[in-house]
Amino acid sequence: MMKKKSCISHNQYLQESLPTGGWAQDSRNRNKSLKRLCQRYQKKIDSALAAMAIGLMFLAGISTFLIQLAEFGFRACK
């Protein structure tokens, strides 16, 4: 005895399980809350980004200095 299989298209499944317009509202609320958080902590975010930029420039300067020092040492040994 063979059982009859019922097939549901992928689109029908999504339409039945997800309410129409539910995702759009959730997305708008998430964007508003993210925007509020960014505005609230804007000074801290800016200072953290500035500190990271200064730190990266400092590390780049140190690495450049060490590379030049190594090249100078290598030339002096020849």
N, C-alpha and C positions, 0 to 999 in steps of 0.2 A: 504494500500500500504506500503510495507516494503522498507526501504532505504538500499542500499547495502553499507556495511562498508568496507573501505579499510584498510588493516593492513600493517604497516611498521615495520620491525624488528628494534630493538634498535641499532644494529650495522650499519644498512643502514642510520639511522637518523644521527648518529654521523659522519659518513663518508661524508654525504652531507653537514653538517653544519660547520664542522671544516676542515680547509685546512691541508693537510698532511705535517708534518714537522714544522708546525707553532709553536707548543708548545715547541719543542726542542730548537729552536732558542731563544724564549723568556726566557726559563730556563737558557740557557747559558749566556744571557745578564744579567739576575738577579744575577747569581752566580758571574760574573765578577764585577758587581757594589758592591755587598756585600763584596767581597774580597778587593776591593779598599777602601771601607769605613773602614774595619777592619785594613788595613795597615795604613790608614791615622790617625786613632785615637787609634793606638795600645798603645801608652804611657798612654793615658787617661784611656783606658780600663784596662790596667795593674794596674795603681794606684788605680782605683776604686775597682777592685777586691781585692787588697791588703788591702785597707781601710776597706772593708767589712769583710775580714777575721780577721783583728785585732779587729774590733768592735764585731764580734761574739765571739771571744776568751774572750774579756773583759766582755761581758754579761754572758758567761758561767762561768767565774770566780766569778762574783758577785752572780749569782744564787747558785753556789756551796757554797760560803761563807755564804749566807743567810740560806741555808739548814742546814749547820753545826752549825750555830748560833742557829737556832730553835731547833735542836736536843740537843745541849748543854743546852739551857734554859729549855727544857722539862725534861732532866735528873736532873737538879738542883732543879726543883720543886718537885720531888718525895721524 
